[in-house]
Amino acid sequence: MSMKVGRRRLAAVGVAVAVIGTLVSGCEPGALAGEARDAHPSESGSVSDVLSQALSFRYVGDSGVDETMNQLLTIKNGLPDSLVPVLSFKALDKNEHVLPHVKVSTVYGSDRGSLVAPYGMSTDILRFSGPGEHDVADVRVMVRTTTKARIPAGLHDVTTQALDAHGREISRFERFSAVRLTNKDDIPASVRIAYILWDQPPKGVTQQAVEVTVIGGLTRVPAHGTAVVKVSGKAAAAVVRNSYGPAVSIKAYNSQ
C-alpha cells in the first residue's frame, strides 16, 4: 500500500503490502485517518494488514518554528497496542513527481523495524541523499509490515539531559560524558539514544541529519524514573568531534 503524505495533511493507510516489494493501490492521498478508500480488510487479511490500518502519517519538511527539527515524519497509531512498522519511502518534488535518484532513510529506524510506535503520536526523522535531495517537498509512504511490539511504549517521549563527568547538567553542545533519561509515564520505557549532527543549509533548504551516532544500547527507564547512560567508544569520539558546534541533538526513541 502506498500513499502520499502531505506536509500539512494526514493520509490514512489502507491494506498493508501483502507481498514485500509489491505496492497495492486504493488509498486516496490527503484522506483523513479512517477515511481511506478500500481500507477494510477481507476475512483473509493478515494480522499485519489489520494492524497497519491503525497507522497514518504526516510529513513536515520545516515547521517554520525555531529550534524544531526538520524533515519529521509523524506516525499516528490509533490502536491501544504499541506497534512496530517497517516502512519504505519515495521522495516527491513540489509537483508530486517521484525523485527516482533520491534515497530516503530514517534516523530512528521506522524503515527497519527499530522504532516502536505507541498509541497516539510518535515521530521519526527522514534523511535524503542523492541527486535531487534538496528538491524533496513531500514523501510517499509504503507500509511493508506491522507487528505488535514486544515491549509496550508510553504516551510521552523519554527526555534527555547531557551530563558532564561529575554528573552535572550541561548543554548538549558541550563535551558531555553521559546522558540522563527521564520517563514520565506509568510504565517502564525501553529506548535507544541517537546523537545527531545537523548540517547548516542555505535559507529555503531543510536541515539534514548528516551524522547519527548511537549512544549505548537498548536502555530500560523505570516508570516515573530515570536512567543514566555513559558515553563511550564511537559515541565519545563523535561528541569530541562535534561538540561546541552549531547544531546537534540528543534524542531518545522507543525501541525493542
Secondary structure by P-SEA (a helix, b strand, c coil): cbbbbcccbbbbbcccccccccccccccccccccccccccccccccaaaaaaaaccccccccccccccccbbbbbbbcccbbbbbbbbbbbbcccccccccbbbbbccccccccbbbcccbbbbbbbbbccccccccbbbbbbcbbbbbccccccccbbbbbbccccccccccccccbbbbbbcccbbbbbcccbbbbbbccccccccccbbbbcccccccccccbbbbbbcaaaaaaaaacccccbbbbbbbbcc
